[in-house]
Structure formats: C-alpha cells, structure tokens
Amino acid sequence: MLLGLGVLAVVSMVFGMMAAVSQDLPAIYDFAQYKASKNSIVVGDNGEEIGTLSSDQNKILLSSGQISPNVKNAVVSIEDARFYEHNGVDFKGIGRALVKDILSASAAEGASTITQQFVKNALEAQGDRTLFVKFKEAALAYRLEHHWSKDKILTEYLNTIYFGEGAYGIEAAARTYFGSAHPGCGTETEPCASVLEPWEAAMLAGIIQSPTAYDPKVYPENAQARRNVVLEKMSEQGYISESQLREYQEQALPSPASIEPPSIDSKAPYFTAYLRQQLVDRYGASKAFFGGLKVKSTLDLRLQEAAEEAVSSYLGYSPATASVVVIDNHNAGIKAMVGGPDFDTKPFNLATQGHRQPGSSIKPFTLLTALEEGISPYTEYPSEERFFHFGKNNQETFRVTNDEGSYLGSCSIICATTYSDNSIYAALALEGLEGKTVRDKTGAIAGTIHKAGYEDPISTNPAMVLGGLTEGVTPLGWAYAYSTIGNNGDRVSGTLAPRPGDSPVAFTQVTNSEGETIKGGDNDSKHDQVFDRETVETEKGILETVVASGTGTNAQIGVEGQWGKTGTTEENGDAWFCGGIADEVTACVWVGYPDTTTPMTTLYNGGPVMGGTFPALIWARVISAWRDIQAEHAAEKAARKAAREEGEDFEPGASESYVPSEGEYGSPEPEPEVVEPAPETEATPEATPEAAPEAAPESGGGGGVTAG
C-alpha cells in the first residue's frame, strides 16, 4: 500500500509539474511567430546610437512546403535521428548518451531533441541550466508534441535557429551562404531554402551546433569536416546513397567572397557584427536580435569616424587597405575598429578574422622575454649575416640578413630595437634566451605573447623570431597583446569580455526595453599583473626610441610617452605600426592587400610600403584624434564644474574655447610634415620546412616568412 501510494505521489507530482509549466506554452507559440519582437540597438560609449544588431531581413518565416526536404533530412540526421519516433523526449537517446558518457568518463554525447532545443530557444535559456529548468524544457517539449505536428515543430525550429553571420532562420541562412549559387532565389515564389542541394543543406545543418566554430568563412576546414559528418549521418539513415555520399563530400564550400550576410544598419558595421556574435553567445540569438535590448558598447563613434577617415585619406585611391584597432588601456574597451574598406561589399573583418604576418612588430615580445630573463638591454651583438642551425643533428639552417645588406656593426639591444635590426634580434632570440633548443627559446617568446593576451596559436619555428609565423596574427588580437605592454604588464579585461580576464571588451552594459540592466548585463573590469611593472616600463622606454629617432618617426605627434614598433614582411606584403601613448590607449594599424599577400613595392610615393610609412602615418592621425577628443571631454568637464560653482546651467558646446592644462591631457600638436622615414631593415631568411606558407587568397590571412 505504501509503495502504491509512493508511486501515485510521484506520478501526481510529475503531472502537477507538467501542468504548472504548461503556462509557458503560449510564450512558445508567440516565439514561433515573433510576436511583440523589437530590434535591439547598440549605442556608443557616450550614448549616441550606432545601429541595430539585426534587420527585418532576418524575420523571414517560411511554410513547410517552402523548405527543401534536403534541409529537413540533414537537420534531423545530425540533430535528432529519432525525431519522428519520440514524443518530444527521447528516453532511448538519453539512455544511449548516458552509457557513452559513463564509458568515456565525460559528457561525450547529448540527448536533447529538436523539440527540446526549440523550447530552450523559446525560453531564451542559455549557458548552464539547472536540473529543474531542463525538466521544465522536457515537460514543455512533451506537451508541445501533443499540440503541434512533427512537421510544424521542425518548420518553426528551422525558422528560429541561428546559423551564424547574422543569419537567423533557414531562409536568411540560405540567402547568406548560397544565394549566389542559386541566382534568382530569395523571392516569395522561390525561397533560397527551397532549392538547396543536399551538400548545401548538410553544411547549414552542421553549423547549428556551433555557429562560430563551424563558420565556413572563418574556419573552412572545420565547416567542411562537420558538413561531411552530416552527410555520413544522412547516408546511414538512408537519406542519400553511398555513391551520393562520396560525390557530395567532394563539393566545395561557398567561398568567403560569396557569403553575403544580411545587411547591418550600423554606423560601424564591422564592429557591430563582431559585437553581435558575443551577444548571441551570451544571451541567445532571439533575445540578442529581437529582445528590444539596448547595448552600451565601448566604441567611441567620433574616434571610429576619425580612424576611417585616416585610412581613406592615405589609402583611398590605393589597391591596398588598412585595419585599425584602438584599445583603451584602462578598461580594455575597443574604442575604434576598422575592419575593411566597405562592409557591404567586403564583409570579411580584417581586424578580427584576417591573420597576417606581423613582421618585426613581434620583436617587443622577444625584448620583453629577454628583459624578464634578466638580459641587459645594453647587451651587444654583432650586426651581420647570420646562420642558425636547428633540427635533428642541426641539419637545418635558418639564414638571416638585413635589408640590402645594411648592418649596424656591433650594437646593443636598444640600438637594434630602434632600427629594427633583424640580425641582432635573431641572435638575441636564438642564442641569448634560456633553453637548450631553438624550440625552447621560440616557445618562451610564444608564451610571452599568450601571457600578454593573444589567443590564437603562435608557431615556434625559427623564423617566428622575425615574424614568420605558420599562421599570422589579427589586428585586434595583436592590439590587445600590445595593450598589456601599454598597461605596464597589467593585462586588463572585463566580465563581459568573450573570455573574461583574457580578451578585450566590446560592451559594458545591457538594458531591457524598460531601461533596467538585465541579469549579467554589467561589466566589471578585471586586472592581472602578468609581467613585472618595472621591466615593462624599461621596455616602453626602449620602444620610445623607435618613434623618436628610429623606424617609426612618422608616428610622432609631438607628445611625451609615445612608444611603438614597426613591422614589414618579406617583399612588403604586410606593414604594421603598433604602439601607444603613455598608459592611455594602444593602437595597431595593418596595411596590405585585403585578399592576398601582394608586394607593396611602389605604393608609397613610388617606393615600398613599410611599417614606418602608411601604418605610422595613419596611427599618428588616429592618436591625434583621440587626444583631441579627450581634450574636448576635459574642457566640457571643466566647464560643467565651473557652471556648478557659479550656480548656472551648463550648456554643451559653450566650452569650445577652453584649453586643458598639460596635466590633464597635454596640448595636441599640429600633425608633423610627412617625411621619408629612416629605412627599416628587413630579414630575408631562407625558407625552412616550418616556414609560413602563402595564404589562401580568400582567407585574408597568412603571408610570407619574415620581416623587418
């Protein structure tokens, strides 16, 4: 009797809980039809509206008959093979997943059904969910299966799932990734989703699990491998034959140039697209796009416009382009981001996705490694052609020369930094640093770069000491690593950063339509003193000589505390200038061809583009604008204070004649005349088996080995 009562109590509790959660069903119905949805907006750090995170292009709802069976088959095969058999909760799948998880001692396999995923997205449940929340989702999935047909559930799921690149829903995704492959699609009579081929549908189905990791534009190898897994699943479940499997796996992915995301209504679209992905990851696509949120970003719209104008001024009629990133040292906020010449025609973001060889801009991290190991900056090395032996039995040789055979004689590390001597820096890195092998020494430099905050892998081949990496670096990642130098070794981040504590910050607050800060919508700065402060101050003092009298004199704007480093790769394929002003801001400027690594030997007044030419000039223009803006802020603050003391109302704009004292921001100097910079020496090492290959044209990254 007690057992019977116990069973009855459990059953009653389960049904009671299921009845209690049923009140959420109307919200799920509304979610499917985008009821009462409102675009989220982005504002700058001063409150000025920048744009929206999405557009009405994303509200494209299709009926079941407008979606190709290939899409449905692909999604079911990879996301929920027993979709047509279970009642919303796949108990057999749960059991199978549990066994695999136990055998592998990890969460190797999930058991969430398509219906449960749809419910989770409708409830905007992201991240770690409690056991009760998961039970609630399962109960709602079970109830939903009794209200909607399988086909309706699958259709609504496909209409509301996120496919990356701003594509929300299957039609937006089909247009984004395959619109160019099917000319004329995208109309009411012929949606692009209705004409997708099996291999195209498989790629989209593969993206669902992780829109970032399987983005074919950014990670084509990942996307192709994932697509082929989906095709294998489709073959196993009888949707395609073995011969079709082999044929479809040979099909190419869409090229980055053919991927056309929905347009962004934004004054800074490259930055907005970068920010959008973070918000989707944190809050879910539906809430990020259509939740009526107000996102306060770190972007200074005036500085952004100044950066874009600087690039246009110097490169407007050039086939080369530039990427610019400015980071506020105090809170790691991204103040400006130039990702390319025109987002509408070239949406590939060079600032975040373009991996380019850093050339000699890598040398500050070698210098920092050496200083941390106790090597004196006055240590001298001969400046001459050098041969470094490495590999098994030292059978491989890394040859280093300076540009045009120009050498400094015997020179200190300080001198080698000022004039970017490759011979001395190669000796410092491969002979002076601690470690038994070349890889020990290059590994120490890579470790310093990662400690400074750079996320992506850094290769440890010998050529890396001069910037010849297997894979290049992104302007955003490089600027962030440099900002740790700017902060005297304090790596700054925030709780709203993509990787809190180890990445820059793009937004600081998120509020709802009522103006209330949402849960987890406030940013708190995070600090980590990863390098000795005095050591980094010594390094910055050395890097000041680069701007004062070395390869970066074109970056001078006439204020104290300027520091930086130039970088130029072999045959002038990439050119950099990275640096900062005291501890205020840090900026990186990259100049090159957007889609290829093409020599820029005649673009600068008929001569070669080097780090001390266009990059340094653009950097100077941007930093001058930053100081002008800060001076105006200081003037406005002083005027407001004076008005309060006088008992008057402050009117913005009334303080235009105010000039701040040097103690506040200094007085911005007029831009210096453009002069030819001192020649920047370059290495021309012989390629080794580990040397970096040329980049694929469509990747926007890569580059040749080396540089000055």
Residue pairs with C-beta under 8 A, 6 or more apart in sequence:
17 135
17 136
17 139
18 139
18 142
18 143
21 136
21 139
21 140
21 143
22 139
22 140
22 143
24 123
24 136
24 140
25 140
25 143
25 144
25 147
27 122
27 123
28 118
28 119
28 122
28 123
28 140
28 144
30 36
31 121
31 122
31 160
31 286
32 122
32 156
32 159
32 160
33 61
34 59
34 61
34 290
37 59
37 286
37 290
37 291
37 292
38 290
38 291
38 292
38 513
39 52
39 53
39 54
39 55
39 289
39 290
39 292
40 52
40 53
40 54
40 279
40 288
40 289
40 290
40 291
40 292
40 293
40 294
40 295
41 49
41 50
41 51
41 52
41 53
41 293
41 294
41 295
42 49
42 50
42 51
42 52
42 53
42 266
42 272
42 275
42 295
42 297
42 507
43 49
43 50
43 294
43 295
43 296
43 297
44 50
44 297
44 299
44 300
44 301
45 296
45 297
45 298
45 299
45 300
45 333
45 335
45 508
46 300
46 301
47 296
48 301
50 266
50 267
50 268
50 271
50 272
50 297
50 299
50 301
51 264
51 265
51 266
51 267
51 268
51 269
51 272
52 264
52 265
52 266
53 264
53 272
53 275
53 276
53 279
53 288
53 289
53 293
53 295
54 166
54 168
54 262
54 264
54 276
54 289
54 290
55 262
55 263
55 264
55 265
57 172
57 262
57 263
58 166
58 167
58 168
58 169
58 172
58 262
58 289
59 169
59 290
60 159
60 169
60 171
60 172
60 191
61 159
61 169
61 171
62 155
62 158
62 159
62 169
62 170
62 171
62 191
62 193
62 194
63 155
64 151
64 152
64 154
64 155
66 171
66 191
66 193
66 194
67 155
67 158
67 170
67 191
67 193
67 194
68 193
68 194
68 195
68 196
68 201
70 196
70 197
70 198
70 200
70 201
71 158
71 170
71 193
71 196
71 201
71 204
71 205
72 154
72 158
73 198
73 201
73 234
73 237
73 239
74 198
74 201
74 202
74 204
74 205
74 230
74 234
74 239
75 114
75 154
75 157
75 158
75 201
75 205
75 208
76 83
76 84
76 114
76 154
76 237
77 205
77 230
77 233
77 234
77 236
77 237
77 239
78 205
78 206
78 208
78 209
78 229
78 230
78 233
79 114
79 117
79 205
79 208
79 209
80 90
80 113
80 114
81 233
81 237
82 90
82 92
82 93
82 113
83 113
83 114
83 115
83 150
83 154
84 150
86 92
86 93
86 113
87 142
87 145
87 146
88 113
88 115
88 116
88 138
88 141
88 142
88 143
88 144
88 145
89 113
89 115
89 116
89 138
89 141
89 142
90 111
90 113
93 111
93 113
94 111
96 109
96 111
97 108
97 109
97 110
97 111
98 111
100 108
100 109
101 107
101 108
101 109
112 120
113 141
114 153
114 154
114 157
115 141
115 144
115 145
115 153
115 157
116 137
116 138
116 141
117 157
117 161
118 141
118 144
118 153
118 156
118 157
118 160
119 137
119 140
119 141
119 144
120 129
120 137
121 160
121 161
121 284
121 285
121 286
122 160
122 286
123 136
123 137
123 140
124 283
124 284
124 286
124 287
124 291
125 133
125 137
125 284
126 282
126 283
126 284
127 282
129 137
144 153
145 153
148 156
158 169
158 170
158 193
159 169
159 170
159 171
160 168
160 169
160 286
161 168
161 169
161 170
161 208
161 285
162 168
162 208
162 211
162 280
162 285
163 169
163 170
163 172
163 173
163 176
163 177
163 204
163 207
163 208
163 211
164 207
164 211
164 212
164 214
164 215
164 277
165 176
165 177
165 211
165 215
165 217
165 259
165 261
166 172
166 176
166 261
166 262
166 264
166 273
166 276
167 173
167 175
167 176
167 177
167 261
167 262
168 285
168 286
168 289
170 193
170 204
171 186
171 191
171 192
171 193
172 262
173 193
173 204
173 207
174 185
174 191
174 192
174 193
174 196
174 200
174 204
175 185
175 186
175 192
175 260
175 262
176 259
176 260
176 261
176 262
177 200
177 203
177 204
177 216
177 254
177 259
178 192
178 196
178 200
178 254
179 185
179 186
179 192
179 260
180 254
180 258
180 260
181 200
181 254
181 258
182 192
182 195
182 196
184 190
185 191
185 192
185 194
185 195
186 192
196 204
197 248
197 251
198 231
198 234
198 239
198 240
198 244
198 248
199 227
199 231
199 248
199 249
199 251
202 227
202 228
202 230
202 231
202 234
202 248
203 216
203 223
203 226
203 227
203 230
203 253
205 230
206 214
206 223
206 226
206 227
206 229
206 230
207 214
207 215
207 216
207 223
207 226
209 226
211 277
211 280
212 218
212 277
212 281
213 219
213 222
214 222
214 223
214 226
215 222
215 223
216 223
216 224
216 253
216 254
216 256
216 259
217 256
217 259
217 348
217 353
218 353
220 253
220 256
220 699
223 253
224 253
227 253
228 249
231 240
231 245
231 248
231 249
232 245
234 240
234 245
235 241
235 242
235 244
235 245
240 248
255 698
256 348
256 698
256 699
256 700
257 348
257 595
257 698
259 347
260 347
261 273
261 347
263 344
264 272
264 273
264 276
264 343
266 272
267 301
267 304
267 305
268 299
268 301
268 304
268 337
269 343
269 344
269 347
270 337
270 338
270 339
270 340
270 343
270 349
270 351
270 352
271 297
271 299
271 304
271 334
271 337
271 339
271 506
273 343
273 347
273 349
274 337
274 339
274 349
274 351
274 352
274 506
275 295
275 297
275 506
275 507
276 288
278 498
278 506
278 507
279 288
279 293
279 295
279 507
279 510
280 288
280 289
281 498
282 288
282 496
282 520
283 291
283 293
283 510
283 518
287 293
291 512
292 512
292 513
293 510
293 511
293 512
293 513
293 518
294 510
294 511
294 512
294 513
294 515
295 507
295 509
295 510
296 507
296 508
296 509
296 510
296 511
297 506
297 507
297 508
298 328
298 331
298 333
298 334
298 335
298 505
298 506
298 507
298 508
299 334
299 335
299 336
299 337
299 506
300 335
300 336
300 626
300 629
302 625
302 629
303 326
303 335
303 336
303 622
303 625
303 626
303 629
304 335
304 336
304 337
304 338
306 336
306 621
306 622
306 625
306 626
306 629
307 324
307 326
307 336
307 338
307 618
307 622
307 625
308 338
310 324
310 618
310 621
310 622
310 625
311 321
311 322
311 324
311 338
311 341
311 618
313 621
314 322
314 614
314 617
314 618
314 621
315 321
315 322
315 591
315 614
318 603
319 593
319 598
319 603
320 591
320 592
320 593
320 600
320 603
320 609
320 614
321 340
321 341
321 350
321 591
321 592
321 593
321 594
322 338
322 589
322 590
322 591
322 592
322 614
322 615
322 618
323 338
323 339
323 340
323 350
323 351
323 354
323 475
323 589
323 590
324 336
324 337
324 338
324 351
324 475
324 587
324 588
324 589
324 618
324 619
324 622
325 334
325 336
325 337
325 338
325 351
325 475
325 476
325 478
325 479
325 587
325 588
326 334
326 335
326 336
326 337
326 479
326 585
326 586
326 587
326 622
326 626
327 333
327 334
327 335
327 479
327 480
327 483
327 486
327 504
327 585
327 586
327 587
328 334
328 335
328 584
328 585
329 483
329 486
329 487
329 492
329 580
329 583
329 584
329 585
329 586
330 492
330 525
330 583
330 584
331 492
331 494
331 505
331 508
331 523
331 525
332 480
332 483
332 492
332 493
332 494
332 497
332 503
332 504
332 505
332 525
333 494
333 504
333 505
333 506
333 508
334 476
334 504
334 505
334 506
335 585
335 626
336 587
336 622
337 351
337 352
337 476
338 351
339 348
339 349
339 350
339 351
339 352
340 346
340 347
340 348
340 349
340 350
340 594
341 594
346 594
348 354
348 594
348 700
350 356
350 475
350 590
350 594
350 700
351 474
351 475
351 476
352 474
352 475
352 476
353 474
353 700
353 701
354 472
354 474
354 475
354 590
354 594
354 700
354 701
355 456
355 471
355 472
355 473
355 474
355 695
355 699
355 700
355 701
355 702
356 472
356 473
356 474
356 475
356 569
356 574
356 590
356 592
356 597
356 700
356 701
356 702
356 703
357 467
357 468
357 469
357 472
357 473
357 569
357 573
357 574
357 597
357 692
357 702
357 703
357 704
357 705
357 706
357 707
358 467
358 469
358 472
358 473
358 478
358 567
358 569
358 574
358 576
358 707
359 466
359 467
359 566
359 567
359 568
359 569
359 574
359 575
359 576
359 611
359 682
359 706
359 707
359 708
360 420
360 422
360 425
360 466
360 467
360 565
360 566
360 567
360 568
360 611
360 680
360 682
360 707
360 708
361 467
361 478
361 565
361 566
361 567
361 576
361 577
361 578
361 588
361 611
362 445
362 449
362 464
362 465
362 466
362 467
362 469
362 567
363 417
363 420
363 425
363 565
363 567
364 482
364 485
364 539
364 543
364 565
365 445
365 448
365 449
365 452
365 481
366 425
366 428
366 429
366 433
366 445
366 448
366 465
367 377
367 413
367 417
367 428
367 539
367 542
368 448
368 452
368 485
368 531
368 535
368 536
368 539
369 433
369 444
369 445
369 447
369 448
370 413
370 428
370 429
370 432
370 433
371 377
371 535
371 538
371 539
372 448
372 531
372 532
372 535
373 433
373 434
373 444
375 413
375 428
375 432
375 433
376 413
377 412
377 413
377 414
377 538
377 542
378 412
378 413
378 414
379 412
379 413
379 428
379 432
380 410
380 411
380 412
380 413
381 410
381 411
381 413
381 416
381 423
381 424
381 427
381 428
381 432
382 409
382 410
382 423
382 424
382 427
383 402
383 407
383 408
383 409
383 410
383 411
383 416
383 421
383 423
383 424
384 407
384 423
385 399
385 400
385 401
385 405
385 407
385 423
386 399
386 400
386 401
386 423
386 426
386 427
387 397
387 398
387 399
387 400
388 397
388 398
388 399
388 400
388 426
388 430
388 431
388 438
388 462
389 395
389 396
389 397
389 398
390 396
390 397
390 398
390 430
390 437
390 438
390 439
390 462
396 688
396 689
397 686
397 688
398 426
398 430
398 462
398 463
398 685
398 686
398 688
399 685
399 686
400 422
400 423
400 426
400 466
400 683
400 685
401 422
401 423
401 683
401 684
401 685
402 421
402 422
402 423
402 681
402 682
402 683
402 708
403 679
403 680
403 681
403 682
403 683
403 684
403 708
404 679
406 679
406 681
407 421
407 423
408 415
408 416
408 419
408 421
408 424
411 421
411 424
413 424
413 428
413 542
414 542
414 545
415 421
415 424
416 424
416 425
416 428
417 542
417 543
417 545
417 546
417 550
417 565
418 542
418 545
418 546
418 549
418 550
418 551
419 550
419 551
419 678
419 680
419 681
420 546
420 550
420 551
420 565
420 566
420 680
420 681
420 708
421 681
422 466
422 681
422 682
422 683
422 707
422 708
423 683
425 465
425 466
426 465
426 466
426 683
429 441
429 442
429 445
429 465
430 438
430 441
430 442
430 462
430 465
433 440
433 441
433 444
433 445
434 440
434 441
434 444
435 441
435 443
435 444
438 462
439 460
442 460
442 461
442 462
442 464
442 465
443 460
445 458
445 464
445 465
446 458
446 459
446 460
446 464
449 458
449 481
450 458
451 484
451 491
451 530
451 531
452 480
452 481
452 482
452 484
452 485
452 491
452 530
452 531
453 477
453 480
453 481
453 483
453 484
453 491
453 493
453 502
453 503
454 473
454 477
454 478
454 480
454 481
455 477
455 499
455 502
455 503
456 471
456 473
456 474
456 477
457 470
457 471
458 464
458 469
458 473
459 469
459 470
459 471
459 690
459 692
461 468
461 469
461 470
461 688
461 690
461 691
461 692
462 685
462 688
462 690
463 469
463 685
463 687
463 688
463 690
463 691
463 692
463 705
463 706
466 683
466 685
466 706
466 707
466 708
467 567
467 569
467 706
467 707
468 570
468 685
468 691
468 692
468 704
468 705
468 706
468 707
469 692
470 690
470 692
470 693
471 692
471 701
471 702
472 574
472 692
472 695
472 701
472 702
472 703
475 588
475 589
475 590
476 504
478 576
478 578
478 588
479 504
479 578
479 586
479 587
479 588
480 503
480 504
482 578
482 579
482 580
482 586
482 588
483 492
483 504
483 580
483 586
484 490
484 491
484 492
484 530
484 531
485 536
485 539
485 540
485 543
485 580
485 586
486 540
486 580
486 583
486 584
486 585
486 586
487 583
488 533
488 536
488 537
488 540
488 583
489 529
489 530
489 531
489 532
489 533
489 535
489 536
490 527
490 528
490 529
490 530
490 533
491 501
491 502
491 527
491 528
491 529
491 530
492 525
492 526
492 527
492 528
493 499
493 500
493 501
493 502
493 503
493 504
493 505
493 525
493 526
493 528
494 500
494 505
494 508
494 523
494 524
494 525
494 526
495 522
495 523
495 524
495 526
496 505
496 506
496 507
496 508
496 521
496 522
496 523
497 503
497 504
497 505
497 506
497 523
497 526
500 526
501 526
501 528
505 523
507 523
508 522
508 523
509 517
509 521
509 522
509 523
510 517
510 518
510 521
511 517
511 518
511 521
512 518
540 563
541 563
543 563
543 564
543 565
543 579
544 561
544 562
544 563
546 552
546 563
546 564
546 565
546 566
546 579
547 553
547 555
547 556
547 562
547 563
547 564
547 579
548 556
548 562
549 678
550 566
550 678
551 566
551 610
551 611
551 612
551 677
551 678
551 679
551 680
551 681
552 564
552 565
552 566
552 577
552 579
552 611
552 612
552 616
552 677
553 612
553 616
553 675
553 677
553 678
554 612
554 613
554 616
554 617
554 620
554 672
554 674
554 675
554 677
555 562
555 564
555 577
555 579
555 612
555 616
555 617
555 619
555 620
555 623
556 562
556 620
556 672
557 620
557 623
557 624
557 627
557 668
557 669
557 671
557 672
558 669
558 670
558 672
559 581
559 627
559 666
559 668
559 669
560 582
560 666
561 581
561 582
562 579
562 580
562 581
563 579
563 580
564 577
564 578
564 579
564 580
564 616
564 619
565 576
565 577
565 578
565 579
565 611
566 575
566 576
566 577
566 610
566 611
566 612
566 615
566 616
566 680
567 574
567 575
567 576
567 577
567 578
567 611
567 707
567 708
568 574
568 575
568 576
568 608
568 609
568 610
568 611
568 680
568 682
568 707
568 708
569 575
569 597
569 703
569 704
569 706
569 707
570 682
570 683
570 684
570 704
570 705
570 706
570 707
571 599
571 601
571 704
572 599
572 600
572 601
572 608
572 609
572 610
573 592
573 593
573 597
573 598
573 599
573 600
573 703
573 704
574 590
574 591
574 592
574 597
574 703
574 707
575 590
575 591
575 592
575 600
575 609
575 610
575 611
575 613
575 614
575 615
576 588
576 589
576 590
576 591
576 611
576 615
577 588
577 589
577 611
577 612
577 615
577 616
577 618
577 619
578 586
578 587
578 588
578 589
579 586
579 587
579 619
580 586
580 587
581 623
581 626
581 627
584 626
584 630
585 623
585 626
587 619
587 622
587 623
589 614
589 615
589 616
589 618
589 619
589 622
590 615
591 600
591 609
591 614
591 615
591 618
592 598
592 600
593 600
594 700
595 697
595 698
595 700
596 695
596 697
597 694
597 695
597 702
597 703
597 704
600 608
600 609
601 607
601 608
601 609
602 608
603 609
603 614
604 610
604 613
604 614
605 676
610 677
610 679
610 680
610 708
611 680
612 677
612 678
612 680
613 677
616 677
617 674
620 671
620 672
621 671
624 668
624 671
627 665
627 666
627 668
628 668
630 665
631 659
631 660
631 664
631 665
631 667
631 668
634 660
634 664
634 665
635 655
635 656
635 658
635 659
635 660
636 652
636 655
638 655
638 658
638 660
639 650
639 654
639 655
639 658
640 650
643 649
643 650
644 650
659 667
660 666
660 667
680 708
681 708
682 706
682 707
682 708
683 706
683 707
683 708
684 706
685 705
685 706
687 705
691 705
692 702
692 703
692 704
692 705
693 702
694 702
694 703
694 704
695 701
695 702
695 703
696 702
